[in-house]
């Protein structure tokens, strides 16, 4: 190392300085989006390979969670989709499956996310707009009509009402005659980030955390292949955080979930293997690759050293990635194809287990079929034509990537220590720590764009006259009327006494410490609606007001 450092000084004196005298560098300081300084040249450093890097599939999992990674099979190619009615979304899912997607990812509309039926006054103007409207088991049956749940993996982005939507999915699977022990997929079920970054919470934190651990417990016994939570940094990043904050706040939240489950009496190795994560993939390519590698290493150490996990599966950070929605521009939308390609490549080189690629027109509207197909083809080209999936951790050993991985890890541990000193994630959120940190980072990022310290092509530089507006997907406003009519018909023909009894049992259990999932499953199978079940819980737990 001493010899390399000596050679570096000679290089700087004999080659770099004369070059700088002729032409200065573009900027005085080069840094990542998280503010980490990028050296002119990164060189080898003294590093304990076994402890800091290691081999794929073994602790600390820096290079990947599986021994062969994509040489065995590619990541799951998901395309987040859902809009309008269940039939319209089902048609989109069939289209995606026909074009090679290997996993479904369901977007629900805001009323469904917030526990309101489509006929509720607060749902006006939002039914089917940012996702599919699901009011009852009938809607869920239509959503997956013709799709065998035992043969497809499904991810559902739902949080406050996650337990209800999981039960709806299970009810459909049971009707199909599926073996629940073979059903695989993911429910987001990450309520803590809702209080900090997204806002689709319903109940107070303690009650919400109780539902999360109920899902952990029930699935460990009945749905062993199901990922019971997707602890999400994605929305934290979309709210304006840096890459470091995204990892730090996500892992702090994850620690809170693990501790809550342990406090519930669950053995860590009985549920930790069913935890999954959801991260953003942004434009700063090398920083993003390093971020994923650092997150794996930190999580492995947290699980082994803090929580005493003994099973290797409990220490593996398995994650889904989605390209950065907030990075997409309404100007020159075809530029977004390039952005998404770079982001997707970073996720793959970072070792994701599944991936969603955003569509070029999502800054303007829900994506058209053509745009969705291009986004899916982006993943397929990376998988089949780029060659990057043929070796594991292709950028491992890169001096700059290893240095960035170490630096991100150092900064994340600093945040985790600070959050621990505040009493953990829930206390930090209640004290607005996450929120203020994210707000400051978002402000600094926006100032950099406005001052042109950061160039966004087509927005603050390289601006061009736009052609005719692109063809966009429009949601028919009359679909709410059709949805309400269906809901009215359902309520007129279901067994009212059976529904009332099921909802009464939901309320009774909510006032005890009994697991809520059996009662919610019985309620959805009686065709009680999402809104009715949510209201039954509201009656006991109330609503959380920021």
N, C-alpha and C positions, 0 to 999 in steps of 0.2 A: 504493500500500500504506500509506503514511504517513497518508493521508486516511481510509482504512478503519479503521486502528487508532485514530485519533482519534475517529471516530464510534462505535467499539466502546466506548471508555472513557466517552463521553457516555451511551451506552445503558445501560451498567452502573451509572453514577451516578444517572441520572435515572429509569430504569425498573426495573432489577433490584433495586437496594438497597431502594427503597420496598416492592417486592413481597415481598422477603425479610423485611423488618421485620414485615409482616402475617402471613406464613406461610413457615416455613423449608422448604427442599427436603427430599425424602425421605431423602437420605443426605448425609453430609459429603463423600464422595468417590464418584464414579461411575467404574467401570473395567470393561474387558472381562474375559473369563475368563482371558486371558493377563496380566492386570494392567496393561494399557495404559490410562492415564487418558483419560476421555472429557470433553472440554471442554463447558462449558455451551452454547457456540455455536462452531462451526467456521467460519472465514472464509477468503476466498481468500488464497493465499500465492504468493510468487514461485516458479514451477515451470517448468523447461525442458520444455515440452510434448513436443517431438520426442524427447528423450532419456529422459524419465521416463514418459511416457504413450504417445505415438505413435498409430498407426492400426492397426486389426485386420489381422493377416496380415503385419505387418512388424515388424522389430526395434524395441523390445525385447518386443513381443507382450503388453504389459500389458493391452490391450483385447481380446485374443483371438488364437488361432493361425491363423484363417482369415479371408479378407477379407469374407465375407458371413455367417459363422457360421450361426445357425439359420434365416436367411432362405433358405438353400439347402436344408438338411434339418435335422430335429430331431436332438438327441443320440440315441445308441443307448440304447434302454430295455431294460436287462437286469434280470432278477430272479434273484438268487443262489438256486440250488435244487439239492437232492440229498439223498436219504435212502434208507435201506433197500437194496433190491436195484436193479440196473440197470433192470429192467422198471418198477418203481415210479417211479423218477426219470424215465425216458423218458415215462411217462404224464403227469407233472407238466410236462415240457418241452412236450409236445404241447398241454396245457391252456393254458400260457402263450402259445405261438405262436398258438393259436386266439383268444386274448383280446387280441392286438395287441403282444406283446413283440417287439422287433426284434433281440434278441441273447440268446444263451444264456449262463449263468454257472454253472459246475459247482462244487458243494461236495463234497469227498471226505471220507470218514470218517477218523478219526485213524489207524487201522492203515495205510491207504493212504498217508496223509501221512508216516508214520514208516517206511515201507518194510517192513511186516509183512503177510503174507497173513492171510486171515480165520481160518485154522486154527492160527495161532500162539498160544501160551498167553497172551502179553501182549495179544492182541486181544480176549480175553474181556470181554464187557460193553460193547464199543465198536463192534462191527461194525454199520455202517449207521446209527449213532446221530446224529452231527452232520454226516453227509454220506453219499454213496453209496459202497458197497464196490466197489472195482475191484481184482481180483486178476490179471486176464489180459486178453488181446486179446478173448477171448469176452465178457467183461463189457463191454468198451468197444463191441463190436459191438451188444450188446443195448441199451446206453445210448443209442446214436444210431440205433437201428433206425427206418427210415422218415423219417429227417431227412437231407437232402442237405447234406453239409458244405461243398460248394462254393457253396451259396446262403445259408448262415447264418454269422454271426460268433460265435465261441465264446470265452469267457473261462474259464480254469481256475485256481482258487485252489489252487495246489500249489507247494511250494518245494523241500524236500530231494529229493523224487522227481520234480521237474519234468521233467527230461530223459526219464525213463521214460514219464511220462504224455503228453508231447509225442509221443514215438515211437509210443505206442499210438494217439493221434489220427491221426497221419500214416498209420499202417498201415490204419486204418479208411478213411481218405480214399482211399488207393491201391486198396483192395478195391472201393470205390464207383466207381472209374475217374475220380476227380477230378483236375483239373490242379492240382498242388501250388503252382504259381505264382499261382493264383487263390484259394487257401485263405487266409482271414483270421481273426484272433482274437488272443488274448493268453494267455501263460502267465505266472503271477506270478513264479516263478523268483527271488525276492528273498530270499536266504538270510541276509544280514547282519542284517535286522531280527528274524529268528528267534532269533539269539543274544542280542539286546538286549531283545526285548519279547514274543515269542510261544512259543518253545521247541520248535518241531517241526523241529529240526535233527538230522542223523545224523552227518555226517562232520566232521572238523576244518575250520576256515575255509579254509585254502589249497586243500584238495581240493574243497571246495564251490564256491569261486570258479573253480576250473578247469572244473567242469561248466558254470557259468554262461557263461563265455567260449566254451566248446565250442558251446553253443547259439547264441550270437551268431554265431560263425563259420559254422556249418552252415546256419543259417536265412538268412544273407545271400546264400548261394549257391543254396539250394533252396526256401526259403519266404519270398520277398521281401515279401509283404504281412502277414507275421506279426509281432506285437509280441513281441519275444524276452524281455522282462522287464516287469513292472509293479512299479516301485520303490515300495514301500508305506509311506506314512505312516499308513495307516488303523489298523494294529495298534499302532503307536507311540502314537497318540491313545487307542485303546481301553485301553491299559495305564495311561493317566493323564497323558499329556503335555499341555502347553498347545499352542495353535495354532502359536505361534512355534517350539517345540521340534519339533513334527510336521514343519514345513517344513524346519527346519535339519538335523535328523537324517536325513530322507529325502534331501535334496540332498547331504549329506555322503556317504551311502551310494552315491548315484548317481555321485558323483565317483570313488569307489573302483572301481565297476564299469567306468566309462569308462577309468580309468587302467590297470586290469588288462587290458582289451581292447587298448589301445594298446601296453602292454608285451608282449602276445602277438604284436604285429606287425600288428594290424589298423589300417587307416586310419580315423580318427574318422568321416569322412563316409560310410564304407561300412556302418556299423552304427548310428550315432546316431539316424538317422531311424526305427529300429525300436524305440527305447526308449519306454516309456510309464510313467505314474505312477498311483498309487492313493491318493486322499486321503479323509479323513473329512469329513463335513458335520455340524457340531454346532449347538447352539441359538442361540449368540450371533450373530445374523443378520449384522450389519454386519461384525463381525470375520471371519466366515467368507468373505464375499464378498471382502474386502480380502486375506485370506490367499491365495486362489487367484490373484489378480492379482499379488501380490508374488512368489509362487513362479514364475510365468511369467517375470517380469522378471529375477529373479536367475539362473534357469537359462539364459536367453538370454545373459546376460553371462558366466557361467561357461564355457559352451560356446565362445563366441567368443574370450574373453580368456585363459582358462586352457588350453583344449584346442585352440585354433586352428582350430575348425570354420569352414568357409567356406560350406557349403550352408545355406540358410535352414531346410530340414527338420531339420537337425541341432540347431538352436537352439530348436525349438518344444517346449514342455512340453505334451504332450497327456496328459490325465488322465481316469481313471474316478473317480467319486465314489460313496460309499455313505453313507447316512444313519447317524447314530451309534447303534450297537447298545447301547453303555453308557449312553446317555441314556434308553433305554426303561425304563418302570417296570412292575413286576408289579401295582401298585395302579392301579385305574381305567384299564384298558388302552386304552379308547377315547381317552383323552388322548394316547396315542402317535400316533394318526392326525394330530393337530394338530402335534405335534412333528416328525413325518416330513415333513409338508407344508412347514413353515418351512425345514427343513434342505434339502429337495429344491429349493425355490425359491432358496435361497442358492447351491446348486451350479450351478443354471442361470444365475443372474445372475453367477456367478463364471466361467462359460464352460466347463463340463465337456464332454467328448466322449462320455461314456456315464455312465449313472446307474443305481444300484440303490436302490430304496426299501424299507426294512425294514417288516415287517408288525407290526401292533399287538400280537400275542400272543407275540413272540419272546423276551420276558423270562421266559416260562413254558415254552415248548416250540418245536419246529419249527412253522412256520406252517401253518394250515389253508388249503385252497383259497380259501375266502371271504376270509380275511385277505390272502392273496397278491393276489387280484383287486382289493381295495381299494387296496393299495399300488401296483399297476400303474396303476389308474385315477387315482391322485394325480398320477403323471407325465403321464398323458394330458390331464388337466384343465389342468395348468400349460401344457402344450404348445399345446393347441387352444383354451382358453377365457380364459386370463389376459392374453394380449397381450404378455407380457414377452419372448417369443421373436421378436417382430416387429422389434425394433431391437437393435443390437449394444451390449453393455456398458451396459445401461440406467442403471446407477448411476455410470458413469464421469463424472467432473466434479463429483460430490457432494463438497462440502468435507470432510465427515467421512470418506467412503470413501477419498478420495485421501490424506488425512492418515494414516489407519490403514494404507493400503498402504505409504506411505513409512516409517512407524514399524516395521511388521513387517519390512520389508526391512532396516532398520538393525539390528534385533535379531538377525535371522537371520545377517547378515554377521558380527556379533560372535561368534555361536556357531561359524560356519564357520572364522573365524580361530583360535579356541581349539582346535577339532578339528584343524586343520592343524598347529598348534604341538605337538599331542600325537602327531603322526605319521600322521594320517588316521583314517578311520572304523574300520578294523579295530583299530588300536591303542587308540582311544577306547573301543570296545566291550570289548576285553580288559582295559582298566583300569577297567571298570564305570562309565565316565563317563555314558553314556546312561542306564544303569539307575538310577544314584543321582539324576540330574536328574529322571527320570520319577517315581521314587518320591516325591521331595519335592513335586513338583507334585500328584501324586495325593493325598498327605496333606493339603496345604493346601486342595485342593478339597473333600475330605471334611469337614475341620474347618469350612469355610464353610457346608456344608449342616447339620452338627450344631449349629452356633451360630446357624443361621437368618440368617446374613449372605447366603446364597443360598437362595432359595425354589424348591423342586421341588414343583410342584402335585400334590397327592394323596399326597405322601410326608411332608414336614415342615410342610405347611400345606394348608388346604382338604381335610382328610381326611374321607372319607365312608364309611359302612358299605357293604361290598361285597355285591353280590347273589349269586346262585348262580354257581358257578365256570363260566368259559366252556368251550365245547367245544374240546378240544385234540387235536392230532395225536399219536397214539401209535405207536411202532415195535414191531412184534411181535418179542418176544425169540427166537422160534423161527427167525427169518430167518437167524441165524448158522448153524444146523444145515443149512439148505437151501444156504447159500453154501458151506459146507465140503463138502457132498455133491457139489456141482457141481465144485468144485476137485479132488476125488478122481477124479471121472469124467474130467475133462480130462487129468489126469496119466496116467491108465491108457490113454488112446487117442492121445496125442501121440507123436511120434517121439523117444524118449529120447536116442538118439545125437546127433540134430540139436540138441536142447536143450543137452546136455552140451558139445558143440563150441561153441555160441554163447556159453554162459556162460564157457567157458575163454577165448574171445577177449575177452570183457569184462574178465576178470581180467588178461589179457596187456596190453591197451591201458592199463588203469588204472596199470600199473607203468611206462608210457612217457609221452611228451608228445603222443602221437597223439590226434586228436579222438575222443571217446568215442561220439558220436551214431551213426555207422554200425554200430558193434558192438551198441549198445543196440537199435537198430532191427531188426537181424537177430535179436536175442534175443527181442524181443516177437513178431516174425513167426513164430518157431519155437514160440510159445506158452509161453515161459518166463514165470514169474510176476513180479509186482512185487517180492515178497519174495525170490525167488531172485536176481534181478538186483541188488537192494540188498545182499543178503548177499555176492554176488561182489565188490562194491565194498568192503564192510566188511572182507572178508578182506585186501584190499590196503591200504586207507586207515585202517581202524580207526574207532572212534566217538569223538565229541567229548564230553567230560565237563566241565560247568561247574565 
